[in-house]
């Protein structure tokens, strides 16, 4: 599968959050917002990146339900967290593909920030507060 960048989103500074992703055009409910290429890495590589507190370990690592870890490219690591999300992240559950994708849970207006629920355990998202 070829992966193309979306023309309906951009990365920008979000007041009080740092960087984030906003819609540049209306995005319909159910629409794929972005396909993010991923690079699968070994458990040893993931442990190193997390323990060394690298920028890559902080922003770009994502773990699938099957415990495979990848580095997420595109804007994938810039979408902010919300417990009231307007988007979700998903991937092909039948086989590990080389991408994950973001899908709109509801209509997103131009200029609106796109957020998804990181599904933290209670209180674990405190580190996000600036």
N, C-alpha and C positions, 0 to 999 in steps of 0.2 A: 504494500500500500504506500503510495506517495502521500506525504504529509505537507500541507500548505498552511501558511500563516493566515489567521483570520484578519479580515479588514474591518471587523466590527468591534475591535477592542484595542486598548493601548495601555501601556504601563505608565503610571504617573505617581506623584507624591500624594498621599492621602493624609489630611490633617490629623495629627494624633496617632498615626499608625505607621508612618514610614511609607514605603512603596506599596502599591496595590494595582489592581486592574480595573478599568472602567470601560463601559460600553461607549462606543463612538456613534453607534446607530442602534435603533431598537432591535432587541433580540427576542424572538418568540418563545413561548413556553415549549419545552421539549427540544428546542434547537441545540445542536452541538455548537458550543462556543469556541472551543479550541481543542485540537488534537496535539498533545505534547509528546514528542519523542522521548523515549527513555533508554538508558544504558544500564543493563543489568550488571551488578557487581557481586563479588563473593562476600560471604559473611565476614571473612577476615578483613577485606577492604572496608566494609561498612563499619566494623568495630574500630578500625584505625581512624577513619574520618570522624566518627563520633567522639572518640577519646581525645583526639588532638584538637577538638573544638575548632575545626576548620569551617570556613564560610560554607563550603560544600556540604559538610555534615549538618550545619544549622539550617540552611535554606533548601537544599536540593534533594535530600534523601527521602525516599518514600518506600514503605514496605507494603507489599501485597498481602492479602489474607493468607496466602500459602507460604508466607515468610520470605519470599524472594524480595531482595532489596534492589532498588534502582536509583539512578540519578535522573531527576526529571528536568527536561530542557524546556525551551519555549518560555512562556510566562508562567508555567506550572507552579513554580515555587514562590510566585509573587501574589497569588490570590490570598486575601486575608480571611481570617476565621470569623464566623458569626454563629451564634446558636439560633439565629433566624435567617438561614441562608436563602439566597435566590438562585443558587447553582449547586450542583453535586459533581463529584468526581467518580469516574467509573472506568472499567477496563473489561476486556474480553475474559470472562470467567472460564470459558472452555479451554483456552490455551493462553499462555503468556505471549502477548504481542509486544512489539517494540514501541508501544504508545499507551498512554492513558488519555482520557478525554473528559472535558468539562461540559455539562449539559445544563441548560436553563430549567429551573424548577417552576418558574413563573415568568411572565413577561418582564423584561428588563428594559428600562428607558435609556435613551442616550444620555450620557453623563452620570449614570448610576454606577456605584461601585459593585463589582461582582464578588460575592463572598460565598464560602462554603463552610460547613460544619466539620472541623477537624476531629470531632467525636472524642474529645479528651475525657478522661475520667474526671469526676468532680474536683474542681479547684486546680487542675493541672494547667489551665490556660492563664493563670495569674502572671506568668512571665511575659505575656503579650502586652500587658498594660504598660504604657509609656509614661 
